[in-house]
Amino acid sequence: MPRKKTLNSLANDIENAVRQARTETAKEIVYTLQDKGPWWTGSFAKSWVVSTAPVQGGELEREPNPPYWDEEAIQAARRPRRRERPEFSVVPIAQTLYIGNASEYALFATGFWGEKIHHFQNMMDTKGKRVTYAQHGRTRNLTPKIFPQPSWYRIYLNDTQYLMRDINRAFRSKNFVIRKTDRKTTFKSKNYTGNVGSSGQAYNYQPKAYLDL
C-alpha cells in the first residue's frame, strides 16, 4: 500500500517541482534563443550559457570572425544552424539563475542599445566605421528568425509568443497548469545591467545580454 504523504511534505514537494520547472525554463529559453537569434558561424548562438552569476560578454574565447571586407571568407565561415540544450544542475530556489551570452559582441548582436562595433572596409583600413546591428544589416545579411531582425531580442522579451511561451512550456512539462490572466507583463528600461526577472513582479530589463530567473 502506498505511503500517504502528509501536509508537512507539501512545501518540499512544491519547492522541488518549482526547482525542476525553473531548470527546464532556462533550457527552453536558451534553446529558443539559439534558434531565433543570429547565426552565422554558430559562435554567438553557442555562447548562450546558464550560470549562477551574471554573465558578462567576452567570457568565452572563440575563433576570430572573418574580416568584414572579405566576403569570400565570410561565406566560407557559415555553418548550418544547430541548437543544443544546455546541461546544468538544479539549484535551490533562493539561488538566482542567469541566462546570458558570453560572446564579446553580445550587446551588439542583441541590437538593443545602439552598441557599435567596427566595420573595416578593406585590408588597409585601420580605423573602420563604427556601426550598430541595424546599420550592419544594411550591408550584410542578418540571420535572426524574428522580424524586424534588428529588434529580434527586444521582441523575444516582450512578445508573449516567445519568452512567456518558453516559460509556460517548461512549467507545463513539469505538470504545472498554466492559467491565462489579464495581468500584463511589462518591461522597464534601465541603464546599467540586463535582467529579466520571472517573478510575479513587473519585469525589469537593463542593458546587458543576460536574463535572470
Beta strands, then each sheet from edge to edge (+ up, - down):
strand 1: 48-51
strand 2: 98-101
strand 3: 117-119
strand 4: 129-131
strand 5: 187-189
strand 6: 203-205
strand 7: 210-212
sheet 1: 1+ 2- 7+
sheet 2: 3+ 4-
sheet 3: 5+ 6+
end
